[in-house]
Amino acid sequence: METTRTLDLIVAGRPVPTPCAVIGAGPDALLLPALSTISDRSEMHALAHAIGSEYRCLVPDWPGFGARPRTRLPLGPDTLHAFLDALLAAAPGPYAVGIAAGHAAGYLVAAARRHPAAFARLVLVAPTWRGPLPTAMPSRAHWFPRIRRAVEAPILGEALYRLNISPPIIGRMMRAHVYADAAHVTPALIRAKHAITRQRNGRFGTAAFVTGGLDPVGDRAAFLDLFGDGLPPTLVLRPENAPRRSGAEMDALIAHGRVASTAIPGALSPHEEFPAAVATAIGAN
């Protein structure tokens, strides 16, 4: 069974109506989609249905992202932390499990620290903490704020954004590091992802994420410090075909010794590409 629930949240002093998919029955689970140009709550639907016989899954869109017109907010870590605080006030659970993909991982872990009774356990699927440009070009960090401002500009920004979210570019990006099997990147999937990027105010979330403006921490040490004492049991699902640099950060987290880990198929979006394998890993731990 699937329904939609809208949470009327206040974030950064502004109303942020937040649609959430509600899927399954059982103890509550919170599923947070990744933060990316092509991300929205539908990427979690197959996984939610796969675990829906065990959990009642709440799947929200992040502010600034999703397949809908987006409220314009000051997008940064403080706003996303405040969003999760508002969400947990409106839908407090408690949650048998919190599941976060990609960049959502650091925000879920930080929320679990601020709300110690909210989650019985955490599952982090292909967790990342560093945006695409800081990952690919760490020595060019001084350019990132300028790039973000250019994409946010009223006329130039929209043109730059459209140049970089064409269907061919989305397809290349997905085949390069989002999906592990290029055959899974179908024309229909590319069309659906392109539709996500074309939502009103879509370029602002993309500009923030790509340039590192939504990185929850500034370096690996700070990311590892999130995983100290006091967290609920935490499982990292490490995709076998994660890109080299992102995979190295996942391996560093696993080696840190504060989390359990399981290998799964996939690249940066295994929850979407291989939901059955991810569901099995969640259920087996």
C-alpha positions in Angstrom: 0.0 0.0 0.0 1.3 3.5 -0.9 -0.1 6.9 0.1 1.2 10.4 0.1 1.4 12.5 3.3 2.3 16.2 3.3 4.2 17.6 6.3 3.7 21.4 6.7 7.2 22.3 8.0 8.8 25.6 8.8 12.5 25.7 7.8 14.7 28.8 7.9 11.6 30.8 8.8 9.8 29.8 5.7 6.9 27.3 5.1 8.2 24.2 3.4 5.3 21.8 2.5 7.0 18.4 2.3 5.3 15.6 0.4 6.2 12.1 1.7 5.5 8.7 0.3 4.1 6.3 2.9 4.7 2.7 1.9 4.2 -0.6 3.7 3.1 -1.6 7.2 4.8 -2.3 10.4 7.3 -0.4 12.6 8.2 3.0 11.2 11.2 3.5 9.0 12.5 6.8 7.6 14.1 6.6 4.2 16.1 9.7 3.0 17.0 9.9 -0.7 20.4 11.1 -1.8 21.1 14.8 -2.6 21.9 15.2 -6.3 20.8 16.9 -9.4 18.6 13.9 -10.4 17.4 12.9 -6.9 13.9 12.7 -5.6 11.9 10.6 -3.2 10.9 8.2 -6.0 14.4 6.8 -6.1 13.6 5.1 -2.7 10.2 3.6 -3.8 11.5 0.2 -5.0 13.5 -0.2 -1.8 10.5 0.9 0.3 8.3 -1.6 -1.4 11.0 -4.3 -0.9 11.0 -3.8 2.8 7.4 -2.7 3.1 6.2 -6.1 4.5 8.4 -5.4 7.5 8.3 -1.6 7.9 6.0 1.4 7.3 8.3 3.6 5.3 8.2 7.4 5.3 10.0 8.8 2.3 10.3 12.7 2.1 11.7 15.0 -0.5 14.6 17.2 0.7 14.0 20.9 0.4 15.5 22.2 -2.9 15.2 18.8 -4.5 12.5 16.5 -6.0 10.2 16.1 -8.9 8.1 19.2 -8.1 8.4 23.0 -8.0 10.8 23.8 -5.2 10.6 26.3 -2.4 13.6 28.7 -2.6 15.6 28.5 0.6 19.1 29.4 1.7 20.6 26.0 0.9 23.4 24.9 3.2 24.1 22.4 6.0 22.3 24.5 8.6 19.1 24.5 6.5 19.2 20.7 6.0 19.9 20.0 9.6 16.9 22.3 10.5 14.8 20.4 8.0 15.4 17.1 9.7 14.7 18.7 13.1 11.4 20.0 11.8 10.5 16.6 10.1 11.3 14.7 13.3 9.1 17.1 15.3 6.2 16.6 12.9 6.8 12.8 12.5 8.7 11.8 15.5 8.6 8.0 15.1 10.3 6.5 16.9 11.8 4.7 13.9 12.9 1.1 13.9 15.5 2.1 11.2 16.7 5.2 9.5 18.0 4.7 6.0 20.0 7.4 4.1 21.6 7.3 0.7 24.7 9.2 -0.5 25.0 12.7 0.9 22.0 12.2 3.2 24.1 9.9 5.4 25.9 12.6 7.3 22.7 14.5 7.9 20.9 11.4 9.2 23.8 10.5 11.6 23.9 14.1 12.9 20.1 14.0 13.4 20.4 10.7 15.3 22.9 12.5 17.7 20.5 15.4 18.2 17.5 13.1 18.7 18.9 10.0 20.5 15.6 8.3 21.0 14.5 8.7 17.4 16.2 5.7 15.7 16.8 2.1 16.9 19.4 1.6 14.1 20.9 3.4 11.0 21.6 2.1 7.5 23.9 4.2 5.3 23.7 3.3 1.6 26.8 4.3 -0.4 27.5 7.2 2.1 29.3 10.3 0.8 30.2 13.6 2.4 32.0 15.5 -0.4 30.2 17.0 -3.4 31.2 16.2 -7.0 33.5 19.2 -7.7 35.4 19.0 -4.4 35.8 15.2 -5.1 37.0 15.7 -8.7 39.0 18.9 -8.3 39.9 19.4 -4.6 42.7 21.9 -5.6 40.3 24.2 -7.3 38.1 25.0 -4.2 38.5 28.7 -4.6 36.5 28.5 -7.8 33.5 26.7 -6.3 31.7 29.7 -4.8 32.0 31.5 -8.1 30.6 28.6 -10.0 27.7 28.4 -7.6 27.0 32.1 -7.9 27.1 31.9 -11.7 24.5 29.0 -11.8 22.3 30.9 -9.3 22.3 34.1 -11.5 18.9 34.9 -13.0 19.7 34.6 -16.8 23.2 33.3 -17.2 22.5 30.7 -14.5 19.5 29.2 -16.1 21.5 28.9 -19.4 24.4 27.3 -17.7 22.2 24.9 -15.9 20.3 23.8 -19.0 23.6 23.1 -20.8 24.6 20.8 -18.1 21.4 18.8 -17.5 20.6 17.7 -21.1 19.5 14.1 -21.5 22.8 13.0 -23.1 24.8 14.5 -20.2 22.5 12.9 -17.6 22.9 9.5 -19.4 26.7 9.8 -19.4 26.8 10.8 -15.8 24.5 7.8 -14.8 26.6 5.3 -16.8 29.8 6.7 -15.4 29.2 6.5 -11.7 25.5 6.4 -10.6 24.6 3.0 -12.0 27.0 0.0 -12.2 25.3 -1.6 -15.2 25.1 0.7 -18.2 22.2 -1.4 -19.6 20.1 -0.3 -16.7 20.4 3.4 -17.9 17.4 3.2 -20.2 16.0 6.1 -22.3 12.9 6.0 -20.1 15.0 6.4 -17.0 16.9 9.3 -18.5 13.7 11.0 -19.4 12.4 10.6 -15.9 15.7 12.0 -14.4 15.6 14.9 -16.9 12.1 15.7 -15.8 13.3 16.0 -12.2 16.0 18.6 -13.2 13.4 20.7 -15.0 11.4 21.6 -11.9 11.1 25.3 -11.0 14.1 26.5 -8.9 15.9 23.2 -9.7 19.2 24.9 -10.4 19.6 26.1 -6.9 19.9 22.7 -5.2 22.1 21.5 -8.0 24.5 24.5 -7.7 24.7 24.0 -3.9 25.3 20.3 -4.1 27.8 20.1 -7.0 30.0 22.9 -5.6 30.2 21.3 -2.1 27.8 23.8 -0.5 25.8 20.9 1.0 28.7 19.0 2.3 27.8 18.2 5.9 31.5 18.4 7.0 34.7 19.8 5.6 37.0 16.9 5.6 37.3 13.1 6.3 38.3 13.6 9.9 35.2 15.6 10.7 33.1 12.9 8.9 34.6 10.1 10.9 34.1 12.2 14.1 30.3 12.0 13.5 30.5 8.2 14.3 31.5 8.4 18.0 29.9 6.9 21.0 26.2 7.3 21.5 24.9 6.4 18.0 22.5 3.6 17.5 24.0 0.5 15.7 25.0 1.7 12.2 25.4 -0.4 9.0 27.2 0.8 6.0 26.3 -0.7 2.6 29.4 -0.4 0.5 28.7 -0.8 -3.3 31.2 -2.9 -5.1 31.5 -0.5 -8.1 31.6 2.8 -6.2 33.8 5.4 -8.0 37.4 5.2 -6.7 37.5 8.4 -4.6 34.0 8.0 -3.1 34.7 4.3 -2.4 37.9 5.3 -0.6 35.9 7.5 1.8 33.5 4.6 2.4 36.4 2.3 3.1 37.9 4.8 5.5 34.6 4.9 7.4 34.5 1.1 7.6 38.1 0.9 8.7 37.4 3.4 11.4 35.7 0.6 13.3 32.6 2.3 14.5 30.2 0.8 11.9 29.3 -2.6 10.6 29.5 -3.1 6.8 28.2 -5.3 4.0 29.2 -5.3 0.4 26.4 -4.9 -2.1 26.2 -4.5 -5.9 26.0 -1.1 -7.6 27.7 2.2 -7.8 26.5 5.5 -6.2 22.7 4.6 -6.4 22.5 0.9 -5.4 19.2 1.5 -3.5 17.7 2.4 -6.9 19.5 0.0 -9.2 19.6 -3.0 -6.9 16.8 -2.5 -4.4 16.3 -6.2 -3.7 20.0 -6.7 -2.7 19.9 -3.6 -0.5 16.7 -4.8 1.2 18.3 -8.2 1.8 21.3 -6.5 3.3 19.1 -4.4 5.6 17.1 -7.4 6.7 20.1 -9.6 7.3 21.8 -7.2 9.8 
